Amino acid sequence: ALTGRAVEVAPLAAVPDEARIGDGRTIHLPSVVAEFDDEQLDFRLYKVLAAHAAGQIEFGTHERVGNGLGAAHSAIAELYAEENVDARDAFALDGYINEMEKGERSLAPEEEARLQAKARRVLPDDADYRAVLALFPQPGLARRIFGTLENGRIDRRLRHIYRGLVRDLDLTREHLRLNRPRIIDLPVTLVPFELLFQITLCGGALDDARHFYQQIVSELEGIVADYLSSPEATVADTLMATSRVYTLFQSMSPEQAEQQVESGEEESQEGDESGAQRESMEAESDAARARQQKRDARELFNAW
């Protein structure tokens, strides 16, 4: 009913490992959901998973051209075109590090325009979001970011259009929040993805994540607000958000992340109540680890 057309339903196990988003014709669902050990709550979670999968079709995840997809393709193609990377480097360095007489000659406006037009690739008529993700220097990283952001876009579209589904969406969101790991327990390389997941699908960063990674959280929140908040947001908006997050993740080094953690730990040691706060967080972490003996619902989202 959500999609307005006939679709196939297949078990989640039939999804290839590399496929995080469906094919636009088939809804993949788990054969069993047993997150809550409560039949009614598990059914509500199942409805959310089905709505998200159907939302990929209804809200145009697999849209081909139209609604800004071509513009997103052109913008990202131009951003990562080798000619433009070289030009940016030359602009930044020429005359400062290099000797001017050894630098490349400046181009006439007509020639520069011709080269830019040549660098701008045209999206094929039968292409979808995958053709845009293939433009990134690290397509695997782009796909991972896109999958989380696109699920976030669909979640927001579902909330706007299907008000009767909001209670079930809130149930799932709260379940995801309760099962998040403590941020400082994660390897530094996984922190950006956990922050993105919390902001996009968990209703916002948790207190510990915001405390230790305030700057990164703020930047991710700005990107999500800019591109996914509109009730009319399209897959092209998700792709542009992917480009922004991709650039942010590329600019982050493990050393930077560790510095933010160290800064947060120094602040947490100030004040008489800091010890009690840490003990409380440790108790909550123990409870979270016990809950994570069960399958994390995030895996159900990540499967498509």
Disulfide bonds with the S-S distance in Angstrom:
none
